[in-house]
Amino acid sequence: MRRPNWFLRLVVIGYQLGIFLVLAPIFALLTRDWLSKRSRQDAGQYMVGARATVSAVLESGWGHIRIGDAWHLAAPAGERDLSVGDDVAVVGVNGAILIVQYIVPPAAE
C-alpha cells in the first residue's frame, strides 16, 4: 500500500521540528554567556570622547547631559558644578554613569 504524499511531508516536518527543539536551547545556553560578557564590557565605551551640552544643572557631581536622542546620567570629573548650556566631553564610563569634563570655551578675540 502506497502512503499519501501528505504523510511524508508530516514526517519530514516532524523531524525538522524535533531537531529544532533539541538544538535551539543548546545554542541559546552556549551564546548567552558570551553575549552577556560582551555587552557588559562594551557598555558605554563607545561614548568616550563624545562632546555634549549640559541639559540639566549638574550639582554635587550628578545631573544629565544629552547625547543624540538619549539622556545620560553624568558625574563631573572636577569640582566645578556645571550649568545648563556648558559644553562637556565624556572622559570615562563607570557602569551606566558617564564621567564628563568641562570644556573651556575659546577666548573671544
C-alpha positions as CSV (number, residue, x, y, z in Angstrom):
1,M,0.0,0.0,0.0
2,R,1.4,3.4,-1.0
3,R,1.3,6.1,1.6
4,P,-0.1,9.5,0.6
5,N,2.2,12.4,-0.2
6,W,0.9,14.5,2.8
7,F,2.0,11.8,5.2
8,L,5.6,12.0,4.0
9,R,5.5,15.8,4.4
10,L,4.3,15.5,8.0
11,V,7.2,13.0,8.8
12,V,9.8,15.5,7.4
13,I,8.2,18.4,9.3
14,G,8.2,16.3,12.4
15,Y,11.9,15.5,12.1
16,Q,12.8,19.2,11.4
17,L,10.7,20.3,14.4
18,G,12.4,17.7,16.6
19,I,15.9,18.8,15.6
20,F,15.0,22.5,16.2
21,L,13.5,21.7,19.7
22,V,16.8,20.0,20.6
23,L,19.3,22.4,19.2
24,A,17.7,25.7,19.9
25,P,18.0,25.5,23.7
26,I,21.6,24.2,23.4
27,F,22.7,27.2,21.2
28,A,20.8,29.6,23.4
29,L,22.7,28.4,26.5
30,L,26.0,28.5,24.7
31,T,25.7,32.0,23.4
32,R,24.0,33.6,26.5
33,D,27.2,33.8,28.5
34,W,29.2,35.1,25.5
35,L,26.7,37.8,24.7
36,S,26.3,39.0,28.3
37,K,30.1,39.3,28.8
38,R,30.5,41.2,25.6
39,S,27.7,43.7,26.3
40,R,28.9,44.4,29.9
41,Q,32.4,45.1,28.6
42,D,31.4,47.4,25.8
43,A,28.6,49.3,27.5
44,G,29.2,53.0,27.2
45,Q,32.8,52.8,26.0
46,Y,31.8,54.0,22.5
47,M,30.7,57.3,24.1
48,V,34.2,58.2,25.4
49,G,35.4,61.3,23.5
50,A,31.9,62.4,22.6
51,R,31.0,66.0,23.2
52,A,27.7,67.2,24.7
53,T,25.9,70.1,26.2
54,V,24.6,70.0,29.7
55,S,20.8,69.9,29.7
56,A,20.1,70.0,33.4
57,V,22.2,71.6,36.1
58,L,25.0,69.2,37.5
59,E,25.2,69.8,41.2
60,S,27.2,67.8,43.7
61,G,28.5,65.6,40.8
62,W,25.2,64.4,39.4
63,G,22.9,65.6,36.6
64,H,22.0,64.9,32.9
65,I,23.5,65.6,29.6
66,R,22.1,64.9,26.2
67,I,24.0,62.8,23.6
68,G,21.9,62.2,20.4
69,D,18.4,61.2,21.4
70,A,19.2,59.8,24.8
71,W,19.7,61.3,28.3
72,H,22.6,60.0,30.3
73,L,23.4,60.4,34.0
74,A,26.8,62.1,34.3
75,A,29.3,62.9,37.1
76,P,31.8,65.7,36.5
77,A,35.4,64.7,36.9
78,G,36.4,68.0,38.5
79,E,35.0,70.0,41.4
80,R,33.2,72.6,39.3
81,D,29.3,72.5,39.2
82,L,28.1,72.7,35.7
83,S,25.1,74.8,34.5
84,V,22.8,74.4,31.5
85,G,24.5,75.1,28.2
86,D,28.0,74.2,29.3
87,D,30.0,72.1,26.9
88,V,31.4,68.9,28.2
89,A,33.4,65.9,26.9
90,V,32.9,62.3,28.0
91,V,36.2,61.1,29.5
92,G,35.2,57.8,31.0
93,V,32.4,55.4,31.9
94,N,31.6,53.8,35.3
95,G,28.8,51.3,34.7
96,A,25.9,53.3,33.4
97,I,27.4,56.7,34.6
98,L,29.2,58.8,32.1
99,I,32.2,60.8,33.6
100,V,32.4,64.2,31.9
101,Q,34.9,67.0,31.9
102,Y,34.1,70.7,31.4
103,I,35.4,72.1,28.1
104,V,36.8,75.6,28.5
105,P,35.3,77.8,25.7
106,P,37.9,79.6,23.5
107,A,38.6,83.2,24.5
108,A,36.8,85.8,22.4
109,E,39.2,88.0,20.4
